């Protein structure tokens, strides 16, 4: 799957509140492309979103 397609898919999952699935996609992109700023920013924003919600698990970053 192309990076842009993966980013779009992850964003759709976020919009459906499937945060863990979206985080896994962002992390997968970063595993292959560690300097991808879009995936990094999205994962950071997602982590901040879940931290402030207090009801979702925190995500482990592998980069």
PyMOL Python script that loads the backbone (N, CA, C, O; Angstrom):
from pymol import cmd

cmd.read_pdbstr("""\
ATOM      1  N   UNK A   1       0.850  -1.171   0.000  1.00  0.00           N
ATOM      2  CA  UNK A   1       0.000   0.000   0.000  1.00  0.00           C
ATOM      3  C   UNK A   1       0.903   1.244   0.000  1.00  0.00           C
ATOM      4  O   UNK A   1       1.891   1.299   0.733  1.00  0.00           O
ATOM      5  N   UNK A   2       0.565   2.213  -0.804  1.00  0.00           N
ATOM      6  CA  UNK A   2       1.340   3.454  -0.880  1.00  0.00           C
ATOM      7  C   UNK A   2       1.210   4.234   0.426  1.00  0.00           C
ATOM      8  O   UNK A   2       0.212   4.119   1.138  1.00  0.00           O
ATOM      9  N   UNK A   3       2.222   5.017   0.723  1.00  0.00           N
ATOM     10  CA  UNK A   3       2.245   5.754   1.987  1.00  0.00           C
ATOM     11  C   UNK A   3       1.036   6.689   2.103  1.00  0.00           C
ATOM     12  O   UNK A   3       0.370   6.706   3.138  1.00  0.00           O
ATOM     13  N   UNK A   4       0.751   7.453   1.070  1.00  0.00           N
ATOM     14  CA  UNK A   4      -0.400   8.377   1.130  1.00  0.00           C
ATOM     15  C   UNK A   4      -1.706   7.627   1.341  1.00  0.00           C
ATOM     16  O   UNK A   4      -2.580   8.085   2.077  1.00  0.00           O
ATOM     17  N   UNK A   5      -1.836   6.478   0.697  1.00  0.00           N
ATOM     18  CA  UNK A   5      -3.035   5.656   0.864  1.00  0.00           C
ATOM     19  C   UNK A   5      -3.142   5.168   2.309  1.00  0.00           C
ATOM     20  O   UNK A   5      -4.225   5.158   2.895  1.00  0.00           O
ATOM     21  N   UNK A   6      -2.005   4.765   2.870  1.00  0.00           N
ATOM     22  CA  UNK A   6      -1.989   4.314   4.261  1.00  0.00           C
ATOM     23  C   UNK A   6      -2.335   5.448   5.221  1.00  0.00           C
ATOM     24  O   UNK A   6      -3.081   5.249   6.181  1.00  0.00           O
ATOM     25  N   UNK A   7      -1.797   6.629   4.963  1.00  0.00           N
ATOM     26  CA  UNK A   7      -2.120   7.784   5.800  1.00  0.00           C
ATOM     27  C   UNK A   7      -3.612   8.098   5.751  1.00  0.00           C
ATOM     28  O   UNK A   7      -4.231   8.373   6.779  1.00  0.00           O
ATOM     29  N   UNK A   8      -4.175   8.055   4.563  1.00  0.00           N
ATOM     30  CA  UNK A   8      -5.611   8.321   4.413  1.00  0.00           C
ATOM     31  C   UNK A   8      -6.453   7.266   5.129  1.00  0.00           C
ATOM     32  O   UNK A   8      -7.463   7.581   5.758  1.00  0.00           O
ATOM     33  N   UNK A   9      -6.022   6.021   5.021  1.00  0.00           N
ATOM     34  CA  UNK A   9      -6.748   4.935   5.684  1.00  0.00           C
ATOM     35  C   UNK A   9      -6.694   5.115   7.201  1.00  0.00           C
ATOM     36  O   UNK A   9      -7.705   4.951   7.885  1.00  0.00           O
ATOM     37  N   UNK A  10      -5.525   5.451   7.719  1.00  0.00           N
ATOM     38  CA  UNK A  10      -5.380   5.667   9.161  1.00  0.00           C
ATOM     39  C   UNK A  10      -6.264   6.823   9.626  1.00  0.00           C
ATOM     40  O   UNK A  10      -6.872   6.751  10.694  1.00  0.00           O
ATOM     41  N   UNK A  11      -6.334   7.876   8.837  1.00  0.00           N
ATOM     42  CA  UNK A  11      -7.170   9.028   9.200  1.00  0.00           C
ATOM     43  C   UNK A  11      -8.646   8.627   9.248  1.00  0.00           C
ATOM     44  O   UNK A  11      -9.380   9.049  10.141  1.00  0.00           O
ATOM     45  N   UNK A  12      -9.076   7.811   8.283  1.00  0.00           N
ATOM     46  CA  UNK A  12     -10.464   7.332   8.296  1.00  0.00           C
ATOM     47  C   UNK A  12     -10.741   6.507   9.552  1.00  0.00           C
ATOM     48  O   UNK A  12     -11.814   6.606  10.147  1.00  0.00           O
ATOM     49  N   UNK A  13      -9.757   5.687   9.948  1.00  0.00           N
ATOM     50  CA  UNK A  13      -9.923   4.895  11.166  1.00  0.00           C
ATOM     51  C   UNK A  13     -10.028   5.796  12.397  1.00  0.00           C
ATOM     52  O   UNK A  13     -10.831   5.540  13.294  1.00  0.00           O
ATOM     53  N   UNK A  14      -9.216   6.848  12.434  1.00  0.00           N
ATOM     54  CA  UNK A  14      -9.308   7.820  13.534  1.00  0.00           C
ATOM     55  C   UNK A  14     -10.712   8.404  13.615  1.00  0.00           C
ATOM     56  O   UNK A  14     -11.288   8.518  14.697  1.00  0.00           O
ATOM     57  N   UNK A  15     -11.250   8.768  12.468  1.00  0.00           N
ATOM     58  CA  UNK A  15     -12.585   9.374  12.424  1.00  0.00           C
ATOM     59  C   UNK A  15     -13.668   8.410  12.902  1.00  0.00           C
ATOM     60  O   UNK A  15     -14.745   8.832  13.325  1.00  0.00           O
ATOM     61  N   UNK A  16     -13.372   7.105  12.831  1.00  0.00           N
ATOM     62  CA  UNK A  16     -14.307   6.080  13.319  1.00  0.00           C
ATOM     63  C   UNK A  16     -13.972   5.665  14.751  1.00  0.00           C
ATOM     64  O   UNK A  16     -14.530   4.699  15.272  1.00  0.00           O
ATOM     65  N   UNK A  17     -13.051   6.408  15.385  1.00  0.00           N
ATOM     66  CA  UNK A  17     -12.612   6.137  16.762  1.00  0.00           C
ATOM     67  C   UNK A  17     -11.895   4.801  16.910  1.00  0.00           C
ATOM     68  O   UNK A  17     -11.894   4.212  17.991  1.00  0.00           O
ATOM     69  N   UNK A  18     -11.290   4.326  15.839  1.00  0.00           N
ATOM     70  CA  UNK A  18     -10.477   3.105  15.890  1.00  0.00           C
ATOM     71  C   UNK A  18      -9.018   3.536  16.034  1.00  0.00           C
ATOM     72  O   UNK A  18      -8.198   3.368  15.132  1.00  0.00           O
ATOM     73  N   UNK A  19      -8.733   4.098  17.206  1.00  0.00           N
ATOM     74  CA  UNK A  19      -7.454   4.753  17.442  1.00  0.00           C
ATOM     75  C   UNK A  19      -6.279   3.786  17.448  1.00  0.00           C
ATOM     76  O   UNK A  19      -5.211   4.106  16.927  1.00  0.00           O
ATOM     77  N   UNK A  20      -6.461   2.620  18.026  1.00  0.00           N
ATOM     78  CA  UNK A  20      -5.370   1.645  18.066  1.00  0.00           C
ATOM     79  C   UNK A  20      -5.008   1.195  16.654  1.00  0.00           C
ATOM     80  O   UNK A  20      -3.827   1.074  16.329  1.00  0.00           O
ATOM     81  N   UNK A  21      -6.000   0.950  15.822  1.00  0.00           N
ATOM     82  CA  UNK A  21      -5.732   0.530  14.447  1.00  0.00           C
ATOM     83  C   UNK A  21      -5.016   1.630  13.669  1.00  0.00           C
ATOM     84  O   UNK A  21      -4.098   1.357  12.896  1.00  0.00           O
ATOM     85  N   UNK A  22      -5.441   2.865  13.878  1.00  0.00           N
ATOM     86  CA  UNK A  22      -4.792   3.992  13.201  1.00  0.00           C
ATOM     87  C   UNK A  22      -3.342   4.119  13.656  1.00  0.00           C
ATOM     88  O   UNK A  22      -2.449   4.342  12.840  1.00  0.00           O
ATOM     89  N   UNK A  23      -3.112   3.980  14.950  1.00  0.00           N
ATOM     90  CA  UNK A  23      -1.751   4.082  15.484  1.00  0.00           C
ATOM     91  C   UNK A  23      -0.847   2.990  14.916  1.00  0.00           C
ATOM     92  O   UNK A  23       0.333   3.230  14.659  1.00  0.00           O
ATOM     93  N   UNK A  24      -1.389   1.810  14.724  1.00  0.00           N
ATOM     94  CA  UNK A  24      -0.598   0.725  14.156  1.00  0.00           C
ATOM     95  C   UNK A  24      -0.179   1.045  12.724  1.00  0.00           C
ATOM     96  O   UNK A  24       0.941   0.729  12.323  1.00  0.00           O
ATOM     97  N   UNK A  25      -1.052   1.660  11.964  1.00  0.00           N
ATOM     98  CA  UNK A  25      -0.711   2.045  10.595  1.00  0.00           C
ATOM     99  C   UNK A  25       0.371   3.118  10.605  1.00  0.00           C
ATOM    100  O   UNK A  25       1.356   3.018   9.873  1.00  0.00           O
ATOM    101  N   UNK A  26       0.189   4.154  11.441  1.00  0.00           N
ATOM    102  CA  UNK A  26       1.204   5.209  11.523  1.00  0.00           C
ATOM    103  C   UNK A  26       2.552   4.633  11.950  1.00  0.00           C
ATOM    104  O   UNK A  26       3.588   5.005  11.399  1.00  0.00           O
ATOM    105  N   UNK A  27       2.544   3.738  12.916  1.00  0.00           N
ATOM    106  CA  UNK A  27       3.788   3.119  13.373  1.00  0.00           C
ATOM    107  C   UNK A  27       4.431   2.283  12.273  1.00  0.00           C
ATOM    108  O   UNK A  27       5.654   2.262  12.132  1.00  0.00           O
ATOM    109  N   UNK A  28       3.599   1.596  11.496  1.00  0.00           N
ATOM    110  CA  UNK A  28       4.119   0.806  10.376  1.00  0.00           C
ATOM    111  C   UNK A  28       4.783   1.674   9.324  1.00  0.00           C
ATOM    112  O   UNK A  28       5.825   1.314   8.774  1.00  0.00           O
ATOM    113  N   UNK A  29       4.179   2.810   9.049  1.00  0.00           N
ATOM    114  CA  UNK A  29       4.783   3.746   8.096  1.00  0.00           C
ATOM    115  C   UNK A  29       6.132   4.206   8.625  1.00  0.00           C
ATOM    116  O   UNK A  29       7.119   4.242   7.890  1.00  0.00           O
ATOM    117  N   UNK A  30       6.169   4.558   9.908  1.00  0.00           N
ATOM    118  CA  UNK A  30       7.418   5.042  10.495  1.00  0.00           C
ATOM    119  C   UNK A  30       8.483   3.953  10.581  1.00  0.00           C
ATOM    120  O   UNK A  30       9.675   4.259  10.560  1.00  0.00           O
ATOM    121  N   UNK A  31       8.081   2.706  10.675  1.00  0.00           N
ATOM    122  CA  UNK A  31       9.050   1.615  10.680  1.00  0.00           C
ATOM    123  C   UNK A  31       9.774   1.532   9.335  1.00  0.00           C
ATOM    124  O   UNK A  31      10.966   1.231   9.277  1.00  0.00           O
ATOM    125  N   UNK A  32       9.038   1.803   8.261  1.00  0.00           N
ATOM    126  CA  UNK A  32       9.628   1.763   6.927  1.00  0.00           C
ATOM    127  C   UNK A  32      10.224   3.091   6.505  1.00  0.00           C
ATOM    128  O   UNK A  32      11.217   3.135   5.778  1.00  0.00           O
ATOM    129  N   UNK A  33       9.618   4.168   6.962  1.00  0.00           N
ATOM    130  CA  UNK A  33      10.032   5.523   6.571  1.00  0.00           C
ATOM    131  C   UNK A  33      10.132   6.392   7.825  1.00  0.00           C
ATOM    132  O   UNK A  33       9.244   7.206   8.078  1.00  0.00           O
ATOM    133  N   UNK A  34      11.198   6.233   8.614  1.00  0.00           N
ATOM    134  CA  UNK A  34      11.289   6.912   9.908  1.00  0.00           C
ATOM    135  C   UNK A  34      11.269   8.437   9.842  1.00  0.00           C
ATOM    136  O   UNK A  34      10.999   9.086  10.853  1.00  0.00           O
ATOM    137  N   UNK A  35      11.541   9.013   8.702  1.00  0.00           N
ATOM    138  CA  UNK A  35      11.545  10.476   8.583  1.00  0.00           C
ATOM    139  C   UNK A  35      10.239  11.026   8.020  1.00  0.00           C
ATOM    140  O   UNK A  35      10.157  12.210   7.690  1.00  0.00           O
ATOM    141  N   UNK A  36       9.221  10.181   7.906  1.00  0.00           N
ATOM    142  CA  UNK A  36       7.946  10.632   7.363  1.00  0.00           C
ATOM    143  C   UNK A  36       7.280  11.560   8.378  1.00  0.00           C
ATOM    144  O   UNK A  36       6.788  11.125   9.419  1.00  0.00           O
ATOM    145  N   UNK A  37       7.280  12.838   8.048  1.00  0.00           N
ATOM    146  CA  UNK A  37       6.777  13.842   8.989  1.00  0.00           C
ATOM    147  C   UNK A  37       5.266  13.774   9.172  1.00  0.00           C
ATOM    148  O   UNK A  37       4.761  14.075  10.254  1.00  0.00           O
ATOM    149  N   UNK A  38       4.545  13.386   8.139  1.00  0.00           N
ATOM    150  CA  UNK A  38       3.082  13.296   8.261  1.00  0.00           C
ATOM    151  C   UNK A  38       2.685  12.189   9.232  1.00  0.00           C
ATOM    152  O   UNK A  38       1.826  12.389  10.092  1.00  0.00           O
ATOM    153  N   UNK A  39       3.307  11.031   9.093  1.00  0.00           N
ATOM    154  CA  UNK A  39       2.992   9.908   9.985  1.00  0.00           C
ATOM    155  C   UNK A  39       3.420  10.227  11.413  1.00  0.00           C
ATOM    156  O   UNK A  39       2.705   9.910  12.363  1.00  0.00           O
ATOM    157  N   UNK A  40       4.583  10.854  11.564  1.00  0.00           N
ATOM    158  CA  UNK A  40       5.077  11.202  12.903  1.00  0.00           C
ATOM    159  C   UNK A  40       4.135  12.205  13.576  1.00  0.00           C
ATOM    160  O   UNK A  40       3.782  12.044  14.744  1.00  0.00           O
ATOM    161  N   UNK A  41       3.735  13.228  12.843  1.00  0.00           N
ATOM    162  CA  UNK A  41       2.835  14.241  13.405  1.00  0.00           C
ATOM    163  C   UNK A  41       1.477  13.626  13.754  1.00  0.00           C
ATOM    164  O   UNK A  41       0.900  13.935  14.797  1.00  0.00           O
ATOM    165  N   UNK A  42       0.979  12.769  12.891  1.00  0.00           N
ATOM    166  CA  UNK A  42      -0.323  12.142  13.140  1.00  0.00           C
ATOM    167  C   UNK A  42      -0.264  11.231  14.360  1.00  0.00           C
ATOM    168  O   UNK A  42      -1.191  11.220  15.170  1.00  0.00           O
ATOM    169  N   UNK A  43       0.821  10.466  14.497  1.00  0.00           N
ATOM    170  CA  UNK A  43       0.949   9.581  15.653  1.00  0.00           C
ATOM    171  C   UNK A  43       1.104  10.387  16.934  1.00  0.00           C
ATOM    172  O   UNK A  43       0.529  10.032  17.963  1.00  0.00           O
ATOM    173  N   UNK A  44       1.867  11.458  16.882  1.00  0.00           N
ATOM    174  CA  UNK A  44       2.005  12.332  18.055  1.00  0.00           C
ATOM    175  C   UNK A  44       0.657  12.937  18.448  1.00  0.00           C
ATOM    176  O   UNK A  44       0.303  12.966  19.627  1.00  0.00           O
ATOM    177  N   UNK A  45      -0.085  13.413  17.464  1.00  0.00           N
ATOM    178  CA  UNK A  45      -1.405  13.996  17.740  1.00  0.00           C
ATOM    179  C   UNK A  45      -2.344  12.939  18.304  1.00  0.00           C
ATOM    180  O   UNK A  45      -3.136  13.218  19.204  1.00  0.00           O
ATOM    181  N   UNK A  46      -2.252  11.742  17.780  1.00  0.00           N
ATOM    182  CA  UNK A  46      -3.093  10.652  18.266  1.00  0.00           C
ATOM    183  C   UNK A  46      -2.726  10.295  19.704  1.00  0.00           C
ATOM    184  O   UNK A  46      -3.606  10.042  20.528  1.00  0.00           O
ATOM    185  N   UNK A  47      -1.452  10.274  19.999  1.00  0.00           N
ATOM    186  CA  UNK A  47      -1.003   9.982  21.369  1.00  0.00           C
ATOM    187  C   UNK A  47      -1.491  11.066  22.326  1.00  0.00           C
ATOM    188  O   UNK A  47      -1.933  10.764  23.434  1.00  0.00           O
ATOM    189  N   UNK A  48      -1.413  12.323  21.902  1.00  0.00           N
ATOM    190  CA  UNK A  48      -1.904  13.419  22.741  1.00  0.00           C
ATOM    191  C   UNK A  48      -3.413  13.318  22.928  1.00  0.00           C
ATOM    192  O   UNK A  48      -3.934  13.592  24.009  1.00  0.00           O
ATOM    193  N   UNK A  49      -4.092  12.931  21.890  1.00  0.00           N
ATOM    194  CA  UNK A  49      -5.551  12.785  21.959  1.00  0.00           C
ATOM    195  C   UNK A  49      -5.939  11.712  22.958  1.00  0.00           C
ATOM    196  O   UNK A  49      -6.867  11.904  23.743  1.00  0.00           O
ATOM    197  N   UNK A  50      -5.243  10.588  22.940  1.00  0.00           N
ATOM    198  CA  UNK A  50      -5.595   9.507  23.852  1.00  0.00           C
ATOM    199  C   UNK A  50      -5.141   9.818  25.271  1.00  0.00           C
ATOM    200  O   UNK A  50      -5.800   9.415  26.229  1.00  0.00           O
ATOM    201  N   UNK A  51      -4.015  10.536  25.426  1.00  0.00           N
ATOM    202  CA  UNK A  51      -3.563  10.918  26.760  1.00  0.00           C
ATOM    203  C   UNK A  51      -4.592  11.821  27.434  1.00  0.00           C
ATOM    204  O   UNK A  51      -4.894  11.650  28.615  1.00  0.00           O
ATOM    205  N   UNK A  52      -5.124  12.770  26.692  1.00  0.00           N
ATOM    206  CA  UNK A  52      -6.081  13.704  27.280  1.00  0.00           C
ATOM    207  C   UNK A  52      -7.443  13.055  27.517  1.00  0.00           C
ATOM    208  O   UNK A  52      -8.182  13.472  28.409  1.00  0.00           O
ATOM    209  N   UNK A  53      -7.776  12.038  26.723  1.00  0.00           N
ATOM    210  CA  UNK A  53      -9.056  11.360  26.904  1.00  0.00           C
ATOM    211  C   UNK A  53      -9.049  10.514  28.177  1.00  0.00           C
ATOM    212  O   UNK A  53     -10.060  10.391  28.868  1.00  0.00           O
ATOM    213  N   UNK A  54      -7.894   9.941  28.464  1.00  0.00           N
ATOM    214  CA  UNK A  54      -7.767   9.149  29.677  1.00  0.00           C
ATOM    215  C   UNK A  54      -8.431   7.789  29.624  1.00  0.00           C
ATOM    216  O   UNK A  54      -8.330   7.020  30.580  1.00  0.00           O
ATOM    217  N   UNK A  55      -9.103   7.474  28.538  1.00  0.00           N
ATOM    218  CA  UNK A  55      -9.799   6.199  28.478  1.00  0.00           C
ATOM    219  C   UNK A  55      -9.238   5.264  27.421  1.00  0.00           C
ATOM    220  O   UNK A  55      -9.747   4.157  27.248  1.00  0.00           O
ATOM    221  N   UNK A  56      -8.205   5.682  26.714  1.00  0.00           N
ATOM    222  CA  UNK A  56      -7.610   4.841  25.695  1.00  0.00           C
ATOM    223  C   UNK A  56      -6.186   4.495  26.104  1.00  0.00           C
ATOM    224  O   UNK A  56      -5.526   5.272  26.793  1.00  0.00           O
ATOM    225  N   UNK A  57      -5.715   3.329  25.678  1.00  0.00           N
ATOM    226  CA  UNK A  57      -4.357   2.943  26.033  1.00  0.00           C
ATOM    227  C   UNK A  57      -3.334   3.868  25.358  1.00  0.00           C
ATOM    228  O   UNK A  57      -3.570   4.390  24.269  1.00  0.00           O
ATOM    229  N   UNK A  58      -2.220   4.050  26.017  1.00  0.00           N
ATOM    230  CA  UNK A  58      -1.144   4.813  25.404  1.00  0.00           C
ATOM    231  C   UNK A  58      -0.450   3.932  24.387  1.00  0.00           C
ATOM    232  O   UNK A  58      -0.427   2.708  24.519  1.00  0.00           O
ATOM    233  N   UNK A  59       0.110   4.559  23.381  1.00  0.00           N
ATOM    234  CA  UNK A  59       0.766   3.832  22.320  1.00  0.00           C
ATOM    235  C   UNK A  59       2.268   3.866  22.524  1.00  0.00           C
ATOM    236  O   UNK A  59       2.834   4.890  22.907  1.00  0.00           O
ATOM    237  N   UNK A  60       2.901   2.744  22.268  1.00  0.00           N
ATOM    238  CA  UNK A  60       4.349   2.670  22.348  1.00  0.00           C
ATOM    239  C   UNK A  60       4.917   3.033  20.990  1.00  0.00           C
ATOM    240  O   UNK A  60       4.544   2.462  19.965  1.00  0.00           O
ATOM    241  N   UNK A  61       5.810   3.976  21.006  1.00  0.00           N
ATOM    242  CA  UNK A  61       6.436   4.390  19.749  1.00  0.00           C
ATOM    243  C   UNK A  61       7.697   3.565  19.542  1.00  0.00           C
ATOM    244  O   UNK A  61       8.473   3.363  20.476  1.00  0.00           O
ATOM    245  N   UNK A  62       7.899   3.093  18.328  1.00  0.00           N
ATOM    246  CA  UNK A  62       9.050   2.265  17.988  1.00  0.00           C
ATOM    247  C   UNK A  62       9.975   2.987  17.037  1.00  0.00           C
ATOM    248  O   UNK A  62      10.461   2.395  16.073  1.00  0.00           O
ATOM    249  N   UNK A  63      10.228   4.272  17.296  1.00  0.00           N
ATOM    250  CA  UNK A  63      11.107   5.038  16.410  1.00  0.00           C
ATOM    251  C   UNK A  63      11.945   5.985  17.214  1.00  0.00           C
ATOM    252  O   UNK A  63      12.754   6.723  16.653  1.00  0.00           O
TER     253      UNK A  63
END
""", "prot")
cmd.dss("prot")
cmd.show_as("cartoon", "prot")
cmd.util.cbc("prot")
cmd.orient("prot")
